């Protein structure tokens, strides 16, 4: 396998949006990746794409200012929107992307943060983060970056998450 990790480039956007459209994953359209490119250019975000034998396989982002209030208050950079396409999973691509993200974060911070969804679709990610040494931040379950408190009813969607940190 020939794995290449590199920054997002403008000519990637159509291919990547098409790959997600083919999977039926909503919200991963060209406009999202154009925003990522603009934020990468103004250095508020770092996006890394993975290609296997020249074919798009996945990506992740590092945001220097997290939307999650506890990370923002502590200046903890966050790994966000981490995706490896299903045909490329369990081949070390996610691990390579995480290593790259941690290397990037270590240039500015001793701690990396990450959030993970709570439904079974996030099972591989949940296991990967724990194996890599990430531990829950101790603030409990969140819904769209707000605490879930005892007795709350919540919708299980991509905003229901548990946040983790790792000392680098």
N, C-alpha and C positions, 0 to 999 in steps of 0.2 A: 504494500500500500504506500503510495506517495502522498503524504499529508503536508499541506501547505497552510500555514496560519498567516494572515496578513490583515492590514486595516481595510475597512470598507472603502470601496472606490465607486464612483458614480456609475461606471459601466456594469457594476454588479447588480444594481437595483432591479432591473427588469427580470433577470434570471431568478433572483431570490424571491421576489414577489410572486412569480409564476410557480415556483416550487411550493410555496405555502398555499397558493390558490388551488393547486392540484391536490393537496392534502385536505382541502376544505377547512383550513385553519383561518378563521376570520380575524381581521384586524392587522394582519401582517401584509399590508399593501405597500405599493410604491411610496405613498405619502409618508408612511412611518419611516422607511429607510432613507428617504430624502431628509427628513427631520434629523435622523441619527447622523447623517453625513454632515449637515450644517452644524450640529452640536460637536461633532468630532473636529470639524475645522475651527470652531471657536474654543476648543480644548475643555469643554465641560463634560465630554463623554469620550471614551475610547471604545471603539467597536472592533472586534476581531472576528474575521470570517475564517471558516475551515473549508478547505477544498480537498477532496480525495480524488487523485488521478484527474484533476481538472474539473471535477463536478462539485457543486456546492453541497456541503454536508451539514453545516451548522454555524452558529455564531453565539457570541455573548457580548455584553457591554460592561464597562466599568463607568459608573457615574461618580464624579468627585463629590457632589453634594446630593446626598440621598433624599428621597421624598419621605422616608421613614423618620419621624421626628427624633427618636433616640439616637439614630446614627447621625443625623444632621447636627444635633446638639454636640455630639462627641467628635465631629469631623471624621467619621468612619466612612471611607469610600465603600460603595456597594456594587456587587456584581448583580446585574439585572438582565432580564429577558434572555435567558440562557436556553438555547434550543439546539438539539441535534436531531436531524431528520430521522424518522424511524428506520429506514434501510441502513443507516450508518451507526446505529446504536450498538453498544457493547463491543466496540472495536478500539477503544482508547481515545477516541476523538474528544469526548467530553472531558476526560482527564487532561489531555493536552491543552484544551481551551482553558480549563481551570488553572493549570500551571502557568499559562501565559498571563491570565488575569492577576494571579497572585504576584507574579514577577512585576507587573506594571504597578500594582498597588503598593508594593514594597518600596518603590522609588519615592513615595510620599507619606506612607503610613505604616505603622507596625501592626495594624489590625485591618482585616477585611471583613465586610459584612455581606450577608446574602439572605434573601427570603425564599421560602419554598411553599408552594401550594399544598393543600391538605387533602386533595382527592387522590385516588389511585393513579391517575395519570402522571402524578409527580413522584411516584414510588421510586423510580430509578434515581431521580435527582436527590430525594431524601437520603437514600442509601449512600450515594456518592459523597454528599457533603459530610455525613458522619464519618465515613471512611477516611476522608481527607482531614479530619480533625476539627471540623466546625462543631460548635456547641450552641445550644439555645441561649439567647441573650437573657433569659429569665423573666421576660415581660409577658409571657403567655401568648395565646392566640390573638391575631390581629385580623381585622377586616378592613381592607382599604386603608392601611396604616393607622387604624384606630383600634384601641383595645376592645376585646370581647370580654364582657364582665359576666360573672355568674348570673344565670337566669336569662341571658340574652338569647334571642333566636337569630340565626344568621343564615344567609344564603351561601351555599357552597359554590363558589365561583373562583376565578383566577385571583381575586382580591383577598381570599381567605388564606392567611399565611402564618407561618412561624418563622421568626427571624433568628439567624445564627451569626456568630462571629468566630474568627480564628486569628490567633496571634501569629504573625508571620516571622 
